[in-house]
């Protein structure tokens, strides 16, 4: 009987070969041909230029590591893409273009562009590697690291950004979007997980801090050729994020293998904006413009100022029927939260006759009394079918008064216009007095 394991299915196959790992790490099954590259602390990349120090994080298509840059005597973040997610010539062209434009535009300070790129070949294939400045955690992760917040606490309202910090995040995000859109590039995946905090100097970082690890074993007991011997729990650099007036964020995930950014007029065949942040044109399959980033920003504006999502990403399943049901539910949420859907959307959605009466302009089977009773569940947080202003009033930060609440909701309504052409640009929004940082 052979002790050598059979070559596993390419990444994405359903045959499971690894023992389950309970730590919050990347899925070990993705260490197979076409998948993640196995990394251990101390590994060197690009002819010894970069040495792995600790794991910073992971995503669906990459792992990210803190590395020592021996040539420039600094610490950097090394993102190693899955082998099947190699960057295209168009993506690399976009990276180079932004890098050239960055030096002459101060708004570029809020976009992360690679310092270096190279290809590393390993047991699972050729991996595109991107080197970035070392950054703190995302806006999603950093929320739980703030003083006084309770990680994972059920009541979302207990974990929220202070108003000035939330406002700074929003302004910096707008500046980054204004830079991209001004250079004819749509980000395509504007979400809290792609907004990263800058950090102060980490030259004194202790690279001897113990790493929490989990051993990786095959179910058949054989030695695996494609996976690492162990996976590491991520150690973010949140302790190096300067809080207060010096806080700064940048938009990430430009120039990655699973890139969703695109040149004006050349969108990807399968846009990847998170379901809860998708604009109507994404649901309807209409031409995509920079306005999809603006819609997503409007959703984030509500989220950062209330600690609740504006729309709920309902997932009914993965087949076509179930995806259509989820899209219908999202359109119904638009109707309830923002207001009546225009004919241009209704007529473009043949399935709308299942839940919309074109004569009355109302939703079918709508029980207003029942809706009113359900607007505020037992936890006190309005559900996702509550009108915008009511939801904001009930969930807003305590430091936002009625007058400011009216202004904020007015901005969000301008941004969440059903017509892409009518939405304000990032530059337009930056001219609004509310986005002035004192």
Secondary structure, 3 states (H helix, E strand, C coil): CCCCCCCCCCCCCCCCCECCCCCCCCCHHHCCCCCCCCCCCCCEECCCCEEEEEEEEECCCEEEEEEEECCCCEEEEEEEECCCCCCCHHHHHHHHHHHHHHCCCHHHHHECCCCEEEEEEECCEEEEEEEEECCCCEHHHHHHHCCCCCCCCCCHHHCCCCHHHHHHHHHHHHHHHHHHHHCCEECCCCCHHHEEECCCCCCCCCCCCCCCEEECCECCCCCCCCCCCEEECCCCCHHHCCCHHHCCEEECCCCCCCCCCEECCCCCCCCCCCHHHCCHHHHHCCCCCCHHHHHHHHHHHHHHHHCCCCCCCCCCCCCHHHHHHHHHHHHHHHHHHCCCCCHHHHCCCHHHHHCEECCCCEECCCCHHHHHHHCECCCCCECCCCCHHHHHHHHCCCCCCHHHHHHHHHHHHHHCCCCHHHCCCHHHHHCCHHHCCC
